[in-house]
Amino acid sequence: MKKLFYCCLFISIVIISCKSDMKTETAFFWINSSKIDCAGVGPMECLQIKRSETGAWENFYDRIEGFDFEPGFIYHIELTIDELNENTSPADKSKLKYTLVNTISKERDKKYFLNDIWAVTRIGELTIDKSTLQIPQLEISIKSMQIMGNDGCNNFRGSIEILNESMMKFGPIMSTKKLCLDMTIPNAFNANISDVRSFKRESLKLTLFDKDGVAIIECLKVD
């Protein structure tokens, strides 16, 4: 009995000692509507978090226990952060443990719907005939903050520099350099795409505007 008593006492002391080594704090995170490719121990997908409403998005490499992420929504959550004992934690594991306490808000991200492929139907005053083989397509990736597609002749790719609920601005756009028999549509597309500064969606239609609020490109969602 004495051996059993001292064994139980030792285990209790160890448990209390481990708990006393854990430091807990309460925090609040904002979580973005899509994950992003990142590199931890290997290639992975990370949540993007802000630690304040006006802060910058940063990659989050850990997991939050009790939190189920659904793409397309921006979350505001309350959580606890436990600092684990370095001596008892595996070397390849995080020294912090994140646990969901409360989901304060979960709101649909109004810009998430852009994450799709769009067929261009109009560029300025130029209407794109559905019968033509030169229909530019614009793919917008919120996850990678990039655009890509075809201008009706050449493939292109570029970055998204600014994106919020109404504003959008593209970075430098790179494209292939082949010449097609008729460059009217490709030239019109390339002359306008870099001038995009804002957008508006109505059902399946996406309109892109320049800095003066003039509609310069109109698109329809590709099924």
C-alpha positions as CSV (number, residue, x, y, z in Angstrom):
1,M,0.0,0.0,0.0
2,K,2.8,2.4,0.8
3,K,4.4,1.8,-2.6
4,L,1.1,2.5,-4.2
5,F,0.6,5.7,-2.1
6,Y,4.0,7.1,-3.0
7,C,3.6,6.1,-6.6
8,C,0.3,8.1,-6.8
9,L,1.8,10.9,-4.9
10,F,4.7,11.1,-7.3
11,I,2.4,11.1,-10.3
12,S,0.3,13.9,-8.8
13,I,3.4,16.0,-8.1
14,V,4.5,15.5,-11.7
15,I,1.1,16.5,-13.1
16,I,1.0,19.6,-10.9
17,S,4.5,20.5,-11.8
18,C,3.7,20.2,-15.6
19,K,0.6,22.4,-15.2
20,S,2.6,25.0,-13.2
21,D,5.0,25.2,-16.2
22,M,2.2,26.2,-18.5
23,K,1.5,29.9,-18.9
24,T,-1.9,30.8,-20.3
25,E,-3.0,34.1,-21.9
26,T,-6.2,35.1,-23.7
27,A,-5.9,36.5,-27.2
28,F,-8.2,37.6,-30.1
29,F,-7.5,36.7,-33.7
30,W,-9.1,37.8,-37.0
31,I,-8.9,34.9,-39.5
32,N,-9.0,35.5,-43.3
33,S,-11.5,33.8,-45.6
34,S,-9.0,31.6,-47.4
35,K,-5.9,29.6,-46.6
36,I,-2.5,30.3,-48.3
37,D,0.3,28.1,-49.5
38,C,3.2,28.2,-47.1
39,A,6.2,26.3,-45.9
40,G,6.6,24.9,-42.4
41,V,8.3,21.6,-41.8
42,G,7.2,21.0,-45.5
43,P,4.8,22.5,-48.0
44,M,1.4,23.2,-46.3
45,E,-1.6,25.5,-46.2
46,C,-1.7,28.2,-43.5
47,L,-4.5,30.2,-42.0
48,Q,-4.0,33.9,-42.3
49,I,-4.5,35.8,-39.1
50,K,-4.5,39.4,-37.7
51,R,-3.9,40.1,-34.1
52,S,-5.8,43.4,-34.3
53,E,-8.6,44.6,-36.6
54,T,-6.3,47.1,-38.4
55,G,-3.2,44.9,-38.4
56,A,-1.6,43.1,-41.3
57,W,-2.4,39.5,-42.3
58,E,0.3,37.0,-41.3
59,N,0.7,33.3,-41.9
60,F,-0.3,31.1,-39.0
61,Y,1.5,27.7,-38.9
62,D,-0.2,26.1,-35.9
63,R,-3.6,24.6,-35.4
64,I,-6.4,26.0,-33.1
65,E,-8.0,23.3,-31.2
66,G,-11.8,23.4,-31.5
67,F,-11.8,25.7,-34.5
68,D,-13.4,24.5,-37.7
69,F,-12.4,26.7,-40.7
70,E,-14.9,27.2,-43.5
71,P,-13.5,29.1,-46.6
72,G,-15.3,32.2,-47.6
73,F,-15.8,33.6,-44.1
74,I,-13.8,36.1,-42.0
75,Y,-13.8,35.1,-38.3
76,H,-13.2,37.1,-35.2
77,I,-12.4,34.6,-32.4
78,E,-11.3,34.5,-28.7
79,L,-8.7,31.9,-27.8
80,T,-6.3,30.9,-25.1
81,I,-2.6,30.5,-25.8
82,D,-0.7,28.0,-23.5
83,E,3.0,28.2,-23.3
84,L,4.1,24.6,-22.9
85,N,7.1,23.2,-21.0
86,E,10.1,23.1,-23.4
87,N,11.6,20.2,-21.5
88,T,8.6,18.0,-22.0
89,S,7.5,19.1,-25.5
90,P,8.7,17.3,-28.6
91,A,11.5,19.2,-30.4
92,D,9.5,19.3,-33.7
93,K,6.3,20.5,-32.1
94,S,5.1,24.1,-31.3
95,K,5.8,25.3,-27.8
96,L,2.4,27.0,-27.9
97,K,-1.0,25.5,-27.7
98,Y,-4.0,27.4,-29.2
99,T,-7.5,26.6,-28.0
100,L,-10.8,28.2,-29.2
101,V,-12.8,29.9,-26.5
102,N,-15.5,31.7,-28.5
103,T,-16.4,32.6,-32.1
104,I,-17.2,36.3,-31.7
105,S,-18.3,36.7,-35.4
106,K,-18.3,34.8,-38.7
107,E,-19.1,37.0,-41.7
108,R,-19.1,36.1,-45.3
109,D,-16.2,37.7,-47.2
110,K,-17.7,39.9,-49.9
111,K,-14.6,39.7,-52.0
112,Y,-14.4,35.9,-51.9
113,F,-16.8,35.5,-54.8
114,L,-14.0,36.9,-57.1
115,N,-12.2,33.6,-56.7
116,D,-13.3,32.2,-60.0
117,I,-12.8,32.2,-63.8
118,W,-14.5,35.1,-65.7
119,A,-15.1,35.4,-69.5
120,V,-14.7,39.0,-70.8
121,T,-17.8,40.2,-72.6
122,R,-16.9,43.9,-73.1
123,I,-13.8,46.1,-73.1
124,G,-14.6,49.8,-73.1
125,E,-16.9,50.3,-76.1
126,L,-15.7,47.0,-77.6
127,T,-18.3,44.2,-77.3
128,I,-16.9,40.7,-77.5
129,D,-18.9,38.6,-79.9
130,K,-19.7,35.1,-78.5
131,S,-18.9,33.6,-81.8
132,T,-15.3,34.8,-81.9
133,L,-12.5,32.5,-80.9
134,Q,-10.8,35.4,-79.1
135,I,-12.7,35.6,-75.8
136,P,-10.3,36.8,-73.1
137,Q,-10.6,34.9,-69.8
138,L,-9.5,36.2,-66.4
139,E,-8.9,33.9,-63.5
140,I,-8.7,35.5,-60.0
141,S,-7.1,33.6,-57.2
142,I,-7.7,35.0,-53.7
143,K,-5.6,32.3,-52.2
144,S,-2.5,33.2,-54.1
145,M,-3.4,36.9,-54.7
146,Q,-2.8,36.4,-58.4
147,I,-4.6,36.8,-61.7
148,M,-4.0,34.7,-64.8
149,G,-5.7,33.8,-68.0
150,N,-5.6,34.6,-71.7
151,D,-6.1,37.9,-73.4
152,G,-7.6,36.4,-76.6
153,C,-4.1,35.6,-77.9
154,N,-1.5,35.3,-75.2
155,N,-1.4,33.8,-71.7
156,F,-0.8,36.2,-68.9
157,R,-0.1,36.2,-65.1
158,G,0.2,38.9,-62.5
159,S,-0.2,39.7,-58.8
160,I,-3.0,41.4,-57.0
161,E,-1.5,44.3,-55.1
162,I,-4.7,45.8,-53.5
163,L,-7.9,44.0,-52.7
164,N,-10.8,44.8,-50.3
165,E,-14.5,44.9,-50.5
166,S,-14.6,47.2,-53.5
167,M,-11.0,48.2,-54.5
168,M,-8.7,46.0,-56.6
169,K,-5.4,46.9,-58.2
170,F,-3.1,44.6,-60.2
171,G,0.7,44.5,-60.1
172,P,2.9,44.1,-63.2
173,I,1.5,41.6,-65.7
174,M,3.7,39.2,-67.6
175,S,2.5,37.5,-70.8
176,T,3.6,35.4,-73.7
177,K,4.5,37.3,-76.9
178,K,3.0,35.5,-79.9
179,L,1.2,37.5,-82.6
180,C,-2.3,36.5,-83.7
181,L,-4.0,37.4,-87.0
182,D,-6.2,40.0,-85.3
183,M,-4.8,41.7,-82.2
184,T,-7.8,44.1,-81.7
185,I,-9.2,42.3,-78.7
186,P,-5.9,41.4,-77.0
187,N,-4.6,44.9,-77.4
188,A,-7.7,46.4,-76.0
189,F,-7.6,44.0,-73.0
190,N,-4.0,44.7,-72.2
191,A,-4.5,48.5,-72.5
192,N,-7.2,48.3,-69.9
193,I,-6.4,45.6,-67.4
194,S,-3.6,47.6,-65.7
195,D,-6.0,50.5,-65.1
196,V,-8.4,48.5,-62.9
197,R,-8.9,50.1,-59.5
198,S,-12.3,48.8,-58.3
199,F,-15.0,46.3,-59.0
200,K,-18.7,45.5,-58.6
201,R,-20.5,42.2,-58.9
202,E,-24.2,41.8,-59.9
203,S,-25.3,38.2,-59.9
204,L,-22.9,36.4,-62.3
205,K,-21.6,39.7,-63.8
206,L,-18.4,41.3,-62.8
207,T,-17.5,44.9,-63.8
208,L,-14.1,46.4,-63.4
209,F,-13.6,50.2,-63.2
210,D,-10.7,52.6,-63.6
211,K,-9.7,55.3,-61.1
212,D,-12.5,57.6,-62.3
213,G,-15.2,55.0,-61.8
214,V,-15.6,54.3,-65.6
215,A,-16.4,50.7,-66.5
216,I,-13.6,49.4,-68.6
217,I,-14.0,45.6,-68.5
218,E,-17.2,43.5,-68.1
219,C,-17.1,39.8,-67.4
220,L,-19.5,36.9,-66.9
221,K,-18.7,34.0,-64.5
222,V,-17.6,30.8,-66.4
223,D,-19.7,27.7,-65.5
